[in-house]
Amino acid sequence: MATIMMIIMIGLLLLGFPMMIPLITAAVVGFVMMFDGFGQMGTFIQQMMGGIRPASLIAVPMFILAADIMTRGQSADRLINMVMAFIGHIKGGLAISTATSCTLFGAVSGSTQATVVAVGSPLRPKMLKAGYSDPFTLALIINASDIAFLIPPSIGMIIYGVISETSIAELFIAGIGPGLLILVMFSVYCLIYAYKNDVPTEEKASWKARALSVRDASWPLLFPVIIVGGIYGGVFSPTEAAAVCVLYAFLLEFVVFRSLRLKDIYTIAKSTGLITAVVFILVAVGNGFSWIISFAQIPQAILAAVGVNEAGPVGVLIAICVAFFIACMFVDPIVVILVLTPIFAPAIEATGLDPVLVGVLITLQVAIGSATPPFGCDIFTAIAIFKRPYLEVIRGTPPFILMLVAAAGLIIAFPDIALFLRDVAFRD
């Protein structure tokens, strides 16, 4: 049955169907084979509806809405200007500013694709004018944007937390260390690239200009303070933090900055509604698919076949990283989290692995796969936004992928990179 379901999924994907169609078709075929007909299809539908019932998922459309408001407003530009004022003049400073801006905007939006648009659109022309090659520039933007998947808030972590019943608040805090580690690695590479290619530096900003940039960016910088500080301080839950972010984004862009008008609300709401609909359909279908494969004990069979059940904790983590990395090269990240997390759940439980550590590694692998050929979603976002050919977009990605893989290896070897802040924030 598992083989037939996989053939159906791959076949429909190759024929160009949107991801939800192969997923639900394979699940329905598996259901019919398991229960000899459609007589109990109501059970399958209940499982799908159960997938979108958890209250934690309310945070997803709220973070999407907040990101949409800020992307169309001035928040991203103000953050970029502040970063440029402080480090734009050093060797490789423009590239480092791009990576840092992606990290900061990720702490505001939680979306890799929103970060590609918000940071890439203004900074790519500046990098090209400064002498950086387009393949390097594109690769830096799409890979640095993946830090948004780790820095809270993270939509991927919300989905994983709901599926695995892991604390979303702990996942958010645990993602900060790995996100900063990757930023440092990218910054070092940008510095080396700039010296190797003799990229000229930008003019140094005056301290007055820096002070003004900090003043202008002070309002957007409160977003991560609200999210992390509010959750850490026990003021509100991650879902409530998402609601507060929407209110804050609205007040910031419509009242304080006055960058948007009330007539823009319709366009923003429509965009958020479309994205949310796609996400929730995938979550519902993914939950139904996961129930089918779990009921048929397919995960146990797969893990036994590849020998994961006999592996220790490190072996299980490596297997998880490889599986999620490869899967996200071809399939939407949310779908991969929904389908593969239940498959590895028995091995995670048997080896006693910390589900928060596993969640951070899964989120990182999902982020890597999102920017990895052939079908990483951020690649196609960059193609659409920057109007560049596929081969040019992916040409500069190998060094960044290697750094991201190295970061995953460091987290496996030194789990405290992810767990130290979690343990400090949530110790009894």
N, C-alpha and C positions, 0 to 999 in steps of 0.2 A: 504493500500500500504506500509506504513511504517513497519508494522509487517512482511509482505512478504519479504521486502528488508533485514530486520534484520535476519530473519530465513535463508535466502540465505547466508548472510555473515558469520554467526556463523557456519552453516553447512559446507561450503567450508573451513573455517579455521580449523575445527575439522578434515576434511579429509586431511589436510596437504598442501593445496595449498598456494603458496606465497601470501603475503598480497594484491598485486595489482589485483590478479584474483578475490577474493571475492568482492573487492571494485568495480571494473568495471562491474562485472556481476550483482551485486545488483543495480548499477546505471542504466545499460542498461534495466534491467527488469522494474525498476521504470519509466524510460522514455517511454518504450513501453506501459505500463499500463496507463500513463498519456496522451499520444498522440495517442493511439490506433494504434500502428504500428511503422515501421521503416522509414516512409516517411520523417520525419524531423530530421533524425539522424545527418545531417550535423550541425545542431544547437548545438547538444551535443558535437560533435568533436570540434567545434569552442570554446566552453566553456573550453574544456580540453586544447586546445592550448593557450587560454587566461590565463590559470593558470601559465604557464611557460614564459609568455611574459614580466612581470615586470622586469625592469632593475636591481632592487635590488637583484634579485636572482643570478646575476652574481657573487656576493660575495661568494655564497655557494661553487662552485667548487674551487674558489681561496683559501678560508680558508682550504678546504680539502687538496688541493695540498701543501700549506704551512705546514700543520700539518704532511703530509706524508713525506716531505723532512726532517723536524726536528726530526721525530720519527726515521728515518733511520740514522740520523746524530748524532752529539754530544750534541745538545742543551739540551735535557732532562737530560743526565748524568751530565752536568755541573751545571744545576739548582739544581739537587738532592745533589750533592757534597757540594754546597754552604750552603744549608739548614742544612745538616748533620753537617757541620763544626761549626755551631753556636748553634744548639739546640740538637744535637745528644747525648750529654753527660748527659742531665738532665733526671730525672725519667720519663719514657715514651717518651723520646726524639725521639727514632727511629720511634715510631708510629706517634708522632706529626709531625716529619719530612716527613713522608709519606703523611699525610693529607695536609701539607703545600706545598709539591712538586706537588701534584695533583692540588692544587689551582693555583700555579705558571704556571704549564704546561697548565692548562685550559685557563689562560690568554694569552697563546701563540697559542694554537691549536683550542679551541672552540668545541672540540669533546670529549665526554665521553669515547667512545671506544678507541680512540687514547691515551687517558690519562691512561686507564687501562693497555694498552700494554707498553707505554713508562715509566711509573712510577712503575707499578706492577712488571714487569719483573726483574729489578735489585733489588728492595727493598724487595720483598717477601722472597727470600732466606735469606737475612740479618735478617729480623724479626723472621723467624723460628729459625735461629741459635741463636738469642738473647733470645729465650724462649717464644715468643708469640705463642699462639695456631693458627693452620691453619685456623679454622673457623673465629676467630677474625680478622686475617690478611686479608683473602679474603673479608670479609664484609667491613673492613675499606677501602680497595682499591677500590672496586666497588662503595661504597657510597661516598667516598671522591672524586672520579672521577666525580661524578654528579655535583660537584661544577663548573666544566667546562661548564655546561649548563647555569650557571648564570653569571659567570665572563666573560666580553667581551674579545674576540668575541664569540658569541653564535649562532650556526646554528639554534637552536630552536627559538631564538628571531627573527632571520631574517625571518623565515617562518611565525611566528605569525605577524610580522610587515607588511609583504606583504599581508597576508590574511585580516587583520583588518585595513589596511591603517594607521598604527601607526608609528610614527617616530622611525626608527631603532636606530638612534643615542641616543635618549632619553632612549630607552629600554636598550641599552648597559650600559649607565651610571647608570641607576636605578638598574641594577643587581649586582653592586659592593657591596653595603651595605649588602644585604641578603647573598651573597657569603661569605663575611668575618664573618658574624654572625654565619653561619653554621661551618666555620673553627674553630671559638672559641669554639663552643659547642662540636665539635668532639675532639678538643685538651683537653678539660676538662675531657671528658670521657676516653681518652687515658691515662691521668694522673692517674685517679682513677683506671683504669684497671691495670696499671703497679704497683701501690702501693698494690692493693688487691692481685695480683698474684706474688708479689715480683720479678718483672722482673729486671734483672741486667742492669746497665747503660753502655753506651759506653765510651770509653776513650775520655777525653776532648782534643779537638784540640788546638794547639798553636795559638797565634795571628798571627804568620807568615803564618800558614796553612790557617787560616781564610782569611787573606788578599789575598793569592793566589787564594783561591776559589772564592772570590768576583771578582778578576780580570778575572778569567776564565769564570765566569757567566755573566760578564758585557754585553757582546754582546747579549746573549739571553734575558737578562732583558730589553733590549731596545724594545722588541716586544710590551709589554703592553703600554710602553711610546709612541710608534709610533701610536698605535691604539687609545688609550684613549686621549692622548695629541693632536694628529692630528685632531680627531673629535671634541674635546672640543674647540680647538683653531680655528676651522673653516678652517683648512688647506686643508682638504679633507673630502669627504663623507665616510660612512661605506664601500661602494663598492670600492671606490678608496683606502681606507685603506687596503682592502683585496689584491688589486693588489700590493700595496707597500710591504705588508707582504710576498708575493710570491717572489718578487725581493730580498727583504732583506734575506729571508731564503735561496734562491739560492746562493747569494753572501757569506753568512755566512758559509754554509756547503761545498760549492764547491771551494771557493776561500780562505776564512780566515782560517777555520778549516781544509780544505782539507780532510774531512771525507768521501766524496762521489766523485765518478768519473763520467765523462760524460756518460759512458756506463750505469750508474744507472738511467739515465733520463728515459729510455724506461720503466723500471720496475715501477718507480714511477708514470709516466704518465698513464700507463695501470691501475694501482691500483686506481688512482684518477678518471680515466674515468669510471671504473666499478661502483665505489661508487656514482659518480655524476649521472650516468645513472639511477641507482635505485632510488635516491632521486628525480630526475626530473620526472620520470614515476609516482612515488607516488604523487608528487605535481600536475601533470596534471590530473591524475585520481581522486585525492581528490577534485580538483576544480570542475570537472564535477559532482561528487557525491554531493558536497555542493550545486551546482546550482539546481540539481534535488530536493533535500529536501527543499531548500528555495523556489523554484517555487511552490512546492506543499504545502507550509506553514506548513510543518511538525514541524519546530522548535517552532512555536507559539502553536501548538497543544500539543507538549510534555511539554513545560513550563507551559501551563495552566493546564495540567493534574496533574502535580506534585506540583502545587501551587507556582511556583517560581515567577510568574508574580505579586503575591500579597506580596511577601517578600520585605523587605527593602534592602539597599545596602549590609549590613553584611550578610543577608540571601542568597543573590545572590552569594556573594563571597564564602560562605561556600558550596553552591550547586556546584559552578564551581570547587572548590578544590576536592570535593568528586567525581564528575563525571570524571574529568581528571585523578585523582589518580587511580580509579578503571579501567578505560579504558586502561591506560598504563601498567597495570599488564598483559594485554592480547595482546595488539596491538602495533605496531611500533609507537614511539612518534610522528613522523612527520605526520602520518596518523591521529592520535588522534587530533592533532592541526588543521589539515585541515578539519576534519569532525565536531568536537564539537564547534569550535570557532563560525562558523555561527549560530549554534543552540542557543548559549547563547547571540548572538549579540543583539537581541531585548530587552532582560532583562537588559543588560549592558547599552544600550542607554536610556532605560526608567528610570533607577535609577540614571543616571548621573555619573556613576563610571568613574574614570580616567582610560583610556585604557592602560596607561603605568603600573599602579598598577596591573590591571588585567593581563597584559602580564607577569609581573614578577611572579605572583602567578601561572599562567598557566605553565610557564617555570619550576618553582619549582616542581609543581605536576608531570609534565612530567619527571623531573629528578628523583623524588622519585619512580615513577612507573617503570622507567628503571632498577631499582635495586631491585624491589619487586617481590617475587614469585606470580604466577607460571611462567610467561613468560617474565619477564623483560629482555630487550636485553643485558644489561651489565652482567647479570648472565651467559648468554650463551657465551659471549665474554670471561669471566673469565674461564669458563669450557674449552673452546677451547685453550686458551693461557696456562693455568696452568695444564691442564690435570687432573682435580680433579672431583669427582662425584658431581652430582647435589645437593644432600642433604648436603654434606659437605660445598659447596659454600654458601648455603642459611642459614646454621645453625646460624651464628652469626649476621644476618641482623636485627632482631627485635629491638635492642636498637638504632641502627642508623636510622631506619625508624621512631621510636617514636620521635627522636630528630628532624628529618626533618619535621614531622607533627607539632611538637611544634614550629618550626621556621615559618611555614606557619601561625599558630595561632597568633604568635607575630606580623607578618607583617600585618595581618588583624586588630589586635588591635592597632598597632602603624604603620600606613602607611608610616610615615616619614623614617622608616628604609630603604625603597626603594626609596622614593620620595625626600628625603632631598638633596642628591647629584644632582639629576636631576634638582631640583628647583634652586640650586646654579649655575649649569653649564648652564642652559638655561633660566634663568630669563631675563626679558626684560630690 
